[in-house]
Every structure is written in C-alpha cells, then in structure tokens.
Amino acid sequence: MSHRRAKQGPTASSAVMFGEELRFYREMLGCTQEELGKLLHCNRTNITRYESGKRRMPADSVEDADRVLKTGGLLKRLWDRVDWDAEVEHPDWFRDHADMEAEAAAVRVFQYGFMHGLLQCRDYARAMFEAGDAAGNPKLVEERIAARLARQQRFLEPGGPLLLAVLDESAIRSVVGGPRVMWRQMEHLLRVAEFSNVVIQVAPFTSRRTIINTSMVLLAMPDGQHWVYSESLDRGYPSNVPAIVNGHQRTYDLLRGEVLSVCDSLALISDALEGYRHDEQRVRRGCLAQEQLQRHQRRRLHRNGPRIPRRRSGA
C-alpha cells in the first residue's frame, strides 16, 4: 500500500485538512485533478481550490467523490465536521479573485474613491465594513476585517510579490471613519511604502489626461496568464480575454506616465497625514470646549435653581 506524502506542514484549518484528504485519495487512485473534475462534472480549477481548502466543496460533489474514490464515506464525514462559515471569509462573488490574488506573482492596482483592500489599515477596514452591509453585526465585521488583513500578509513580508498601486487622489481625500482613522491610514501607507516590493503613487486631480472613473486590478499569474478585475456595487468582473486585458494594461501604463513620482506621492500622503492630524486635534478641542460649556451650564442651572432652606440644628 502507498504511504501518504505529507506535502504541507501542520495546519489548524479543518478546510485544509479536508482538502489534503481529498488529494490523498485522488492520488491513491492514480487520478489527475482534471480527470477527477470530469468525473465530478466540474473543472480542474475547482478541484485545485477544494484540495487547497480555499473553496467549499458542494455536499453532493463530496458524496460523488466518496463513491468515485472509494473512501467509504470518509470525505463526507470530514466535510460535515468542517466549520465552513468560519473557514470561508470572502463573499462568493469575490472568492475567485481572492484565490488568484493569493497566487499572483504581481498585482497592479488603480484605486478610485477609497483605499484598496491590500492597503487598508485595521481601523479603515473596520470603518468600511461598519458602514456597509455588515453594519450592526459585530461578528461579521470582525470576520471580514480578519479576511482583509490576511490578504495583505504575503505582500507585506520580505521578498513578497510586486504590489504596484496607483491611488487616485480621491482615495486620499475621501474621509472614511473620520480624521483619526484617515490619520492612521496615511501612517499605514507610509509604512507599507517602505517595503521594497511595494510601490505607491498618486494620480492627482490636476494635470491628467487619462481619465479612469472606476477601480481595476491587473494580475500577473505564475503560469504566465494575465487577468483584469473590476467591481460594481455588488459583484466582481474578472476577465482573461487578451483584448480586454491588453486594453486595460495600456490604459494603466498611460496613466502611470502622468502620476506623481514616488517621492512626490509620499510627500502628498505626508501632507494629508498632517491635515488629518490637525483636523483630529481640532475635533478634540471642539469636544473639550463643548464639554466645558455643558459643565458651565449645569453649574449655572444649579446656582439659579430654587433655594431650599436648610434646617438649623438645635432650633
């Protein structure tokens, strides 16, 4: 009997453990991912994501896999024990992009209106989610924050993939969560820009000929494929059609010729930081003045109230 090959290190993820078992029994049968996909009526990419624990395998497909791979129902029993709601953090429509982003050799971003998820600090991400469809659901907010910050990790370590971000000035100037949050977000951008694999540039409001009114992401994959991704209010649009990808790449390259240099971009971000810091201090002073006024009014109300005669002792 063949011995199991430990391809990955220890993991606390039950979804990953399920995927490893699926891979083990597939290899025991001498079956490729593409062949298993045909037997389960899905494509090879889905099998790859099931085996990596990045996507929830449909229950009926798990039962079919048990039958095809002759596991005696083991996969379904494991599948039933996985907390899939905890394991899968991203919305369904975003998950394919998140999976590709996690494997990309290079990511080129143009971001309009607000900060891109790979560049958001925790406070900014919280403000975004609390103002969105997760409002009023603290658990969901925390899950989404954790998922967003997890996406950033591979880019914010030595030797990470290239992250080239062009931020429209609107992403710097649009206030999310108040001046304190924006102050911290600007500090975060300056820290992130210190990584050798991260380049941040700003496309200013003025002196631009190339107009892009929507955000987009260009992904360069390890296998040489290129994808472009954009979003509407409620879903994402990935494409690897060469004509579409090449058109957006051309627009992106033209825009990069018109943006501020890296040094000037970081100077603009630093100026914005000081502006938000000043705004936050002004808000604090305003709150302090309001509190002092309220205390003064309470004291006046107390002094002007009806006098209550005190009883004299010994009368």
C-alpha positions in Angstrom: 0.0 0.0 0.0 1.2 3.5 -0.8 2.3 5.7 2.0 0.8 9.2 2.4 3.1 12.0 1.4 3.0 15.0 3.8 3.1 17.8 1.3 2.2 20.6 3.8 3.1 21.4 7.3 0.8 21.3 10.3 -2.4 23.3 10.0 -5.2 24.3 12.3 -7.6 24.7 9.3 -10.1 21.9 9.1 -10.9 23.0 5.5 -7.2 22.5 4.6 -7.2 19.1 6.3 -10.3 18.1 4.2 -8.5 19.2 1.1 -5.4 17.1 1.9 -7.6 14.0 2.3 -9.3 14.6 -1.0 -5.9 15.0 -2.7 -4.5 11.8 -1.0 -7.4 9.6 -2.1 -7.3 11.1 -5.6 -3.6 10.3 -5.9 -4.1 6.8 -4.4 -6.5 6.2 -7.3 -3.9 7.5 -9.8 -6.2 10.2 -10.9 -5.3 13.7 -12.0 -7.2 16.8 -11.0 -8.5 17.2 -14.5 -9.7 13.6 -14.6 -11.4 13.9 -11.2 -13.0 17.1 -12.3 -14.6 15.3 -15.3 -15.9 12.6 -13.0 -17.4 15.2 -10.7 -18.7 17.4 -13.5 -16.5 20.4 -12.6 -13.2 21.8 -13.9 -9.7 21.3 -12.7 -9.5 24.8 -11.1 -12.3 23.8 -8.7 -10.5 20.7 -7.7 -7.4 22.7 -7.0 -9.3 25.0 -4.8 -11.1 22.2 -3.0 -7.8 20.5 -2.3 -6.2 23.7 -1.0 -9.1 24.4 1.4 -9.9 27.7 -0.4 -13.3 26.8 -1.5 -16.2 24.9 0.0 -17.0 21.7 -2.0 -20.7 21.2 -2.6 -22.2 18.4 -0.4 -23.4 16.4 -3.4 -19.9 16.6 -5.0 -18.4 15.3 -1.8 -20.7 12.3 -1.9 -19.8 11.7 -5.5 -16.1 11.9 -4.6 -16.6 9.3 -1.8 -18.1 7.0 -4.4 -15.6 7.6 -7.2 -12.5 7.5 -4.9 -13.9 4.5 -2.8 -13.3 6.2 0.5 -16.2 4.5 2.4 -17.8 7.9 3.1 -14.8 9.3 4.9 -14.8 12.6 2.9 -18.4 13.3 3.7 -17.8 12.6 7.4 -14.8 15.1 7.4 -16.8 17.6 5.4 -19.6 17.5 7.9 -17.2 18.5 10.7 -15.7 21.5 8.9 -17.0 24.9 10.1 -17.3 26.2 6.6 -18.7 29.6 7.7 -15.5 30.2 9.7 -13.2 28.8 7.0 -14.6 30.8 4.1 -14.4 34.5 4.8 -14.9 36.2 1.4 -18.2 36.7 -0.4 -18.9 34.1 -3.2 -18.6 36.7 -6.0 -15.2 37.8 -4.6 -13.6 34.5 -3.8 -12.3 33.7 -7.3 -10.4 36.9 -7.3 -9.1 36.4 -3.8 -7.8 33.0 -4.7 -5.9 34.4 -7.8 -4.6 37.3 -5.8 -3.2 34.8 -3.3 -1.1 33.2 -6.0 -0.3 36.2 -8.2 3.3 37.0 -9.0 2.5 40.7 -9.4 -0.6 42.8 -8.7 -1.1 46.3 -10.3 -3.9 48.4 -8.9 -5.7 51.6 -9.8 -7.9 52.6 -7.0 -10.6 55.3 -7.2 -12.6 56.8 -4.4 -11.4 54.8 -1.4 -8.4 52.8 -0.3 -7.7 49.4 -1.9 -8.1 46.4 0.4 -4.4 45.4 0.2 -3.5 48.9 1.6 -6.1 49.4 4.3 -5.2 49.6 8.0 -7.4 47.8 10.5 -9.2 51.0 11.6 -10.0 52.0 8.0 -11.2 48.4 7.2 -13.4 48.5 10.3 -15.0 51.8 9.3 -15.7 50.5 5.8 -17.4 47.3 7.0 -19.4 49.0 9.7 -20.8 51.4 7.1 -21.6 48.6 4.7 -23.9 45.5 4.7 -22.2 44.1 7.8 -23.4 47.1 9.9 -24.9 46.0 13.2 -23.2 42.6 13.0 -20.0 42.9 15.1 -19.1 39.2 14.5 -19.3 39.6 10.7 -17.4 42.8 10.8 -14.5 41.1 12.7 -14.5 38.2 10.3 -14.3 40.5 7.3 -11.5 42.5 8.9 -9.5 39.4 9.5 -10.0 38.2 6.0 -8.9 41.6 4.5 -5.8 41.8 6.7 -5.0 38.1 5.8 -4.9 39.0 2.1 -2.2 41.6 2.8 0.3 39.3 4.6 2.1 37.9 1.6 2.7 41.3 0.2 4.0 42.8 3.5 6.9 40.5 4.0 10.5 40.4 2.6 10.6 39.1 -0.9 6.8 39.4 -1.3 5.1 39.7 -4.7 5.2 43.0 -6.5 2.4 45.3 -5.5 2.2 48.4 -7.7 -0.6 50.7 -6.5 -1.8 53.9 -8.3 -4.2 55.8 -6.0 -6.5 58.4 -7.4 -6.2 61.5 -5.2 -9.9 60.9 -4.3 -8.8 57.8 -2.3 -6.6 60.0 -0.2 -9.0 62.9 0.2 -12.3 60.9 0.8 -12.8 60.7 4.6 -13.7 57.3 5.9 -14.4 56.9 9.6 -13.3 60.5 10.5 -10.0 62.3 10.7 -8.4 60.0 13.2 -9.0 56.9 11.0 -7.6 58.8 8.0 -4.6 59.9 10.0 -3.8 56.3 10.9 -4.5 55.2 7.3 -1.9 57.7 6.0 0.6 56.5 8.5 -0.1 53.0 7.3 0.5 53.9 3.7 3.9 55.4 4.5 4.9 52.3 6.5 3.8 50.0 3.7 5.7 52.0 1.1 9.0 51.1 2.9 8.7 47.5 1.6 11.0 47.0 -1.5 8.2 45.1 -3.4 5.6 47.8 -2.8 5.3 51.0 -4.9 2.6 53.6 -4.2 1.9 56.5 -6.5 -0.8 59.1 -6.5 -2.7 60.3 -9.6 -3.5 63.9 -8.7 -6.8 65.7 -9.5 -4.9 68.1 -11.8 -2.5 67.6 -14.8 -4.1 64.3 -16.0 -5.2 63.4 -19.5 -6.0 59.7 -18.9 -9.4 59.5 -17.1 -10.4 56.3 -15.3 -13.5 56.6 -13.2 -13.5 53.1 -11.8 -11.0 50.9 -9.9 -9.3 48.0 -11.5 -6.7 45.3 -10.7 -4.3 43.6 -13.1 -3.0 40.2 -12.0 0.1 38.5 -13.4 -0.1 34.8 -12.6 2.9 32.4 -12.1 1.8 30.4 -15.2 2.0 33.5 -17.4 -1.7 34.2 -17.6 -2.9 37.8 -17.1 -6.3 38.8 -15.6 -8.1 42.1 -15.1 -10.6 42.6 -12.3 -13.1 45.3 -11.6 -16.2 45.7 -9.4 -19.7 47.1 -9.4 -21.6 47.8 -6.2 -22.5 44.1 -5.6 -20.2 41.9 -7.7 -16.8 41.5 -9.4 -15.9 41.1 -13.0 -12.7 39.1 -13.7 -11.5 38.5 -17.3 -8.5 36.9 -19.0 -9.7 37.8 -22.6 -6.4 39.1 -24.2 -8.1 42.0 -26.0 -9.7 43.2 -22.7 -6.6 42.7 -20.6 -4.3 44.4 -23.1 -6.7 47.4 -23.4 -6.7 47.9 -19.6 -3.0 47.4 -19.4 -2.4 50.1 -22.0 -4.7 52.5 -20.1 -2.8 51.7 -16.9 0.6 52.3 -18.5 -0.6 55.6 -19.9 -1.9 56.7 -16.5 1.4 55.8 -14.8 3.2 58.2 -17.1 1.1 61.0 -15.7 1.1 60.3 -12.0 3.3 61.8 -9.3 6.7 60.3 -8.7 7.1 58.0 -5.7 8.8 60.8 -3.7 6.2 63.4 -4.6 3.4 60.8 -3.9 4.7 60.1 -0.4 5.1 63.8 0.2 1.4 64.3 -0.7 0.4 61.5 1.6 2.5 63.1 4.4 0.8 66.4 3.8 -2.6 64.7 4.0 -1.5 63.0 7.2 -0.7 66.3 8.8 -4.0 67.7 7.6 -5.9 64.8 9.2 -3.9 65.1 12.4 -4.8 68.8 12.6 -8.4 68.0 12.0 -8.4 65.4 14.7 -6.9 67.8 17.2 -9.4 70.4 16.3 -12.2 67.9 16.8 -10.8 67.1 20.2 -10.6 70.7 21.1 -14.2 71.2 20.0 -15.3 68.3 22.0 -13.4 69.6 25.1 -14.9 73.1 24.6 -18.4 71.6 24.3 -17.9 69.5 27.4 -16.7 72.6 29.4 -19.7 74.6 28.1 -22.1 71.9 29.3 -20.4 71.8 32.7 -20.7 75.6 33.0 -24.4 75.5 32.0 -25.1 72.8 34.6 -23.4 74.9 37.3 -25.4 77.9 36.3 -28.6 75.9 36.4 -27.7 74.6 39.8 -27.0 78.2 41.1 -30.1 79.6 39.6 -32.4 76.9 40.9 -34.9 77.4 43.7 -33.3 77.8 47.1 -34.1 75.1 49.5 -33.9 76.3 53.1 -31.7 74.1 55.3 -32.9 73.0 58.7 -30.9 74.6 61.5 -29.7 72.2 64.2 -30.9 72.9 67.7 -33.9 75.0 66.6 
